[in-house]
Amino acid sequence: MNKNEIEDELRPEYDLQSLQVRKLGSGRKRFCDTVRLEPDVIAAFPNAEAVNEALRYLIEVAKRTNSLTNKAKL
């Protein structure tokens, strides 16, 4: 039996015409990384890069503050 002789076992209720192709690679949207911002926060930042920069700065400040706090306890 060759490939042309294989019987199609797909159920009739499956509509292959309505299927959508998923993007692969770097252009694919990662839904797990999506965050919803409140309107006032959106107004303060022009784009995602600005939000990321501000959050990275906040993380760095928190790390420095935490290390200073830990040194003061000694």
VMD Tcl script that builds the backbone (N, CA, C; Angstrom):
set m [mol new atoms 222]
animate dup $m
set s [atomselect $m all]
$s set {name element resname resid chain x y z} {
  {N N MET 1 A 0.857 -1.190 0.000}
  {CA C MET 1 A 0.000 0.000 0.000}
  {C C MET 1 A 0.894 1.242 0.000}
  {N N ASN 2 A 0.701 2.145 -0.949}
  {CA C ASN 2 A 1.483 3.375 -0.985}
  {C C ASN 2 A 0.666 4.531 -0.395}
  {N N LYS 3 A 1.250 5.732 -0.362}
  {CA C LYS 3 A 0.596 6.893 0.256}
  {C C LYS 3 A -0.749 7.221 -0.386}
  {N N ASN 4 A -0.880 7.027 -1.655}
  {CA C ASN 4 A -2.116 7.354 -2.359}
  {C C ASN 4 A -3.263 6.416 -2.018}
  {N N GLU 5 A -2.951 5.244 -1.515}
  {CA C GLU 5 A -3.970 4.260 -1.206}
  {C C GLU 5 A -4.443 4.301 0.246}
  {N N ILE 6 A -3.824 5.148 1.083}
  {CA C ILE 6 A -4.201 5.224 2.494}
  {C C ILE 6 A -5.592 5.844 2.604}
  {N N GLU 7 A -6.415 5.208 3.401}
  {CA C GLU 7 A -7.788 5.681 3.572}
  {C C GLU 7 A -7.821 6.881 4.518}
  {N N ASP 8 A -8.621 7.870 4.183}
  {CA C ASP 8 A -8.779 9.060 5.007}
  {C C ASP 8 A -9.675 8.722 6.189}
  {N N GLU 9 A -9.149 8.910 7.424}
  {CA C GLU 9 A -9.905 8.574 8.621}
  {C C GLU 9 A -10.429 9.811 9.350}
  {N N LEU 10 A -10.370 10.958 8.722}
  {CA C LEU 10 A -10.808 12.190 9.368}
  {C C LEU 10 A -12.326 12.208 9.479}
  {N N ARG 11 A -12.809 12.528 10.652}
  {CA C ARG 11 A -14.247 12.574 10.872}
  {C C ARG 11 A -14.884 13.697 10.064}
  {N N PRO 12 A -16.107 13.518 9.613}
  {CA C PRO 12 A -16.760 14.547 8.790}
  {C C PRO 12 A -17.038 15.847 9.543}
  {N N GLU 13 A -17.121 15.803 10.884}
  {CA C GLU 13 A -17.413 17.036 11.633}
  {C C GLU 13 A -16.225 17.999 11.717}
  {N N TYR 14 A -15.032 17.535 11.340}
  {CA C TYR 14 A -13.869 18.403 11.339}
  {C C TYR 14 A -13.836 19.215 10.051}
  {N N ASP 15 A -13.806 20.543 10.194}
  {CA C ASP 15 A -13.802 21.432 9.039}
  {C C ASP 15 A -12.390 21.974 8.843}
  {N N LEU 16 A -11.668 21.427 7.919}
  {CA C LEU 16 A -10.281 21.847 7.684}
  {C C LEU 16 A -10.195 23.237 7.058}
  {N N GLN 17 A -11.251 23.708 6.458}
  {CA C GLN 17 A -11.240 25.033 5.826}
  {C C GLN 17 A -11.199 26.152 6.863}
  {N N SER 18 A -11.687 25.895 8.079}
  {CA C SER 18 A -11.737 26.953 9.094}
  {C C SER 18 A -10.494 26.985 9.980}
  {N N LEU 19 A -9.558 26.073 9.773}
  {CA C LEU 19 A -8.347 26.054 10.596}
  {C C LEU 19 A -7.466 27.255 10.280}
  {N N GLN 20 A -6.784 27.755 11.307}
  {CA C GLN 20 A -5.861 28.870 11.132}
  {C C GLN 20 A -4.432 28.385 11.350}
  {N N VAL 21 A -3.501 28.966 10.629}
  {CA C VAL 21 A -2.094 28.615 10.751}
  {C C VAL 21 A -1.481 29.431 11.882}
  {N N ARG 22 A -0.783 28.753 12.778}
  {CA C ARG 22 A -0.110 29.437 13.877}
  {C C ARG 22 A 1.251 29.933 13.415}
  {N N LYS 23 A 1.621 31.111 13.892}
  {CA C LYS 23 A 2.944 31.633 13.580}
  {C C LYS 23 A 3.988 30.849 14.356}
  {N N LEU 24 A 5.105 30.617 13.741}
  {CA C LEU 24 A 6.218 29.950 14.398}
  {C C LEU 24 A 7.395 30.897 14.463}
  {N N GLY 25 A 8.225 30.730 15.452}
  {CA C GLY 25 A 9.439 31.524 15.553}
  {C C GLY 25 A 9.244 32.798 16.351}
  {N N SER 26 A 10.087 33.788 16.086}
  {CA C SER 26 A 10.115 35.008 16.894}
  {C C SER 26 A 8.871 35.874 16.715}
  {N N GLY 27 A 8.157 35.735 15.607}
  {CA C GLY 27 A 6.957 36.529 15.379}
  {C C GLY 27 A 5.743 36.028 16.116}
  {N N ARG 28 A 5.865 34.879 16.757}
  {CA C ARG 28 A 4.745 34.274 17.475}
  {C C ARG 28 A 4.493 35.005 18.777}
  {N N LYS 29 A 3.252 35.324 19.029}
  {CA C LYS 29 A 2.897 36.030 20.254}
  {C C LYS 29 A 2.898 35.053 21.419}
  {N N ARG 30 A 3.511 35.455 22.501}
  {CA C ARG 30 A 3.543 34.629 23.703}
  {C C ARG 30 A 2.505 35.170 24.668}
  {N N PHE 31 A 1.412 34.454 24.806}
  {CA C PHE 31 A 0.312 34.943 25.614}
  {C C PHE 31 A 0.614 34.924 27.103}
  {N N CYS 32 A 1.542 34.086 27.526}
  {CA C CYS 32 A 1.847 34.022 28.951}
  {C C CYS 32 A 2.574 35.287 29.421}
  {N N ASP 33 A 3.143 36.071 28.516}
  {CA C ASP 33 A 3.869 37.276 28.886}
  {C C ASP 33 A 3.015 38.539 28.794}
  {N N THR 34 A 1.742 38.390 28.513}
  {CA C THR 34 A 0.872 39.545 28.354}
  {C C THR 34 A 0.413 40.050 29.716}
  {N N VAL 35 A 0.502 41.344 29.914}
  {CA C VAL 35 A 0.081 41.982 31.158}
  {C C VAL 35 A -0.877 43.108 30.820}
  {N N ARG 36 A -1.944 43.227 31.571}
  {CA C ARG 36 A -2.891 44.322 31.360}
  {C C ARG 36 A -2.536 45.484 32.286}
  {N N LEU 37 A -2.381 46.656 31.691}
  {CA C LEU 37 A -2.066 47.852 32.459}
  {C C LEU 37 A -3.320 48.711 32.601}
  {N N GLU 38 A -3.420 49.392 33.714}
  {CA C GLU 38 A -4.526 50.317 33.943}
  {C C GLU 38 A -4.322 51.559 33.069}
  {N N PRO 39 A -5.402 52.253 32.724}
  {CA C PRO 39 A -5.297 53.421 31.832}
  {C C PRO 39 A -4.335 54.504 32.316}
  {N N ASP 40 A -4.265 54.755 33.632}
  {CA C ASP 40 A -3.360 55.787 34.133}
  {C C ASP 40 A -1.895 55.392 33.941}
  {N N VAL 41 A -1.608 54.106 34.031}
  {CA C VAL 41 A -0.246 53.627 33.806}
  {C C VAL 41 A 0.089 53.712 32.321}
  {N N ILE 42 A -0.856 53.336 31.478}
  {CA C ILE 42 A -0.657 53.428 30.029}
  {C C ILE 42 A -0.354 54.866 29.621}
  {N N ALA 43 A -1.035 55.817 30.239}
  {CA C ALA 43 A -0.837 57.228 29.906}
  {C C ALA 43 A 0.578 57.710 30.258}
  {N N ALA 44 A 1.208 57.063 31.239}
  {CA C ALA 44 A 2.531 57.486 31.680}
  {C C ALA 44 A 3.666 56.934 30.816}
  {N N PHE 45 A 3.394 55.908 30.034}
  {CA C PHE 45 A 4.439 55.264 29.240}
  {C C PHE 45 A 4.044 55.220 27.774}
  {N N PRO 46 A 4.943 55.656 26.884}
  {CA C PRO 46 A 4.609 55.696 25.463}
  {C C PRO 46 A 4.602 54.330 24.777}
  {N N ASN 47 A 5.362 53.346 25.324}
  {CA C ASN 47 A 5.458 52.041 24.670}
  {C C ASN 47 A 5.958 50.988 25.657}
  {N N ALA 48 A 6.005 49.743 25.194}
  {CA C ALA 48 A 6.423 48.624 26.049}
  {C C ALA 48 A 7.875 48.765 26.501}
  {N N GLU 49 A 8.729 49.298 25.640}
  {CA C GLU 49 A 10.144 49.457 26.010}
  {C C GLU 49 A 10.292 50.384 27.207}
  {N N ALA 50 A 9.485 51.452 27.245}
  {CA C ALA 50 A 9.547 52.397 28.371}
  {C C ALA 50 A 9.082 51.737 29.658}
  {N N VAL 51 A 8.059 50.915 29.581}
  {CA C VAL 51 A 7.577 50.191 30.762}
  {C C VAL 51 A 8.657 49.244 31.260}
  {N N ASN 52 A 9.265 48.487 30.342}
  {CA C ASN 52 A 10.326 47.555 30.736}
  {C C ASN 52 A 11.513 48.273 31.353}
  {N N GLU 53 A 11.906 49.402 30.795}
  {CA C GLU 53 A 13.019 50.176 31.342}
  {C C GLU 53 A 12.711 50.647 32.764}
  {N N ALA 54 A 11.500 51.147 32.978}
  {CA C ALA 54 A 11.111 51.618 34.304}
  {C C ALA 54 A 11.080 50.475 35.310}
  {N N LEU 55 A 10.576 49.334 34.900}
  {CA C LEU 55 A 10.519 48.186 35.809}
  {C C LEU 55 A 11.911 47.659 36.135}
  {N N ARG 56 A 12.802 47.632 35.137}
  {CA C ARG 56 A 14.180 47.204 35.407}
  {C C ARG 56 A 14.870 48.156 36.385}
  {N N TYR 57 A 14.617 49.441 36.231}
  {CA C TYR 57 A 15.187 50.429 37.156}
  {C C TYR 57 A 14.639 50.195 38.566}
  {N N LEU 58 A 13.354 49.951 38.664}
  {CA C LEU 58 A 12.739 49.692 39.967}
  {C C LEU 58 A 13.317 48.428 40.610}
  {N N ILE 59 A 13.546 47.398 39.816}
  {CA C ILE 59 A 14.151 46.167 40.332}
  {C C ILE 59 A 15.548 46.453 40.870}
  {N N GLU 60 A 16.334 47.235 40.127}
  {CA C GLU 60 A 17.699 47.570 40.565}
  {C C GLU 60 A 17.669 48.370 41.872}
  {N N VAL 61 A 16.775 49.332 41.975}
  {CA C VAL 61 A 16.648 50.126 43.205}
  {C C VAL 61 A 16.267 49.221 44.371}
  {N N ALA 62 A 15.338 48.307 44.140}
  {CA C ALA 62 A 14.905 47.398 45.205}
  {C C ALA 62 A 16.064 46.509 45.660}
  {N N LYS 63 A 16.884 46.024 44.720}
  {CA C LYS 63 A 18.036 45.196 45.075}
  {C C LYS 63 A 19.033 45.990 45.916}
  {N N ARG 64 A 19.314 47.226 45.485}
  {CA C ARG 64 A 20.273 48.061 46.226}
  {C C ARG 64 A 19.739 48.403 47.608}
  {N N THR 65 A 18.472 48.737 47.689}
  {CA C THR 65 A 17.866 49.065 48.971}
  {C C THR 65 A 17.901 47.854 49.897}
  {N N ASN 66 A 17.614 46.686 49.353}
  {CA C ASN 66 A 17.625 45.465 50.143}
  {C C ASN 66 A 19.027 45.157 50.645}
  {N N SER 67 A 20.043 45.331 49.790}
  {CA C SER 67 A 21.411 45.057 50.225}
  {C C SER 67 A 21.864 46.070 51.270}
  {N N LEU 68 A 21.441 47.334 51.165}
  {CA C LEU 68 A 21.774 48.334 52.186}
  {C C LEU 68 A 21.080 48.008 53.501}
  {N N THR 69 A 19.849 47.576 53.442}
  {CA C THR 69 A 19.088 47.199 54.640}
  {C C THR 69 A 19.738 46.021 55.330}
  {N N ASN 70 A 20.174 45.026 54.542}
  {CA C ASN 70 A 20.827 43.852 55.127}
  {C C ASN 70 A 22.152 44.211 55.770}
  {N N LYS 71 A 22.930 45.151 55.186}
  {CA C LYS 71 A 24.200 45.585 55.778}
  {C C LYS 71 A 23.961 46.335 57.082}
  {N N ALA 72 A 22.878 47.112 57.163}
  {CA C ALA 72 A 22.586 47.894 58.363}
  {C C ALA 72 A 22.202 46.978 59.521}
  {N N LYS 73 A 21.663 45.812 59.241}
  {CA C LYS 73 A 21.252 44.870 60.293}
  {C C LYS 73 A 22.458 44.203 60.944}
  {N N LEU 74 A 23.599 44.151 60.246}
  {CA C LEU 74 A 24.790 43.481 60.769}
  {C C LEU 74 A 25.446 44.258 61.821}
}
mol reanalyze $m
mol bondsrecalc $m
mol representation Tube
mol addrep $m
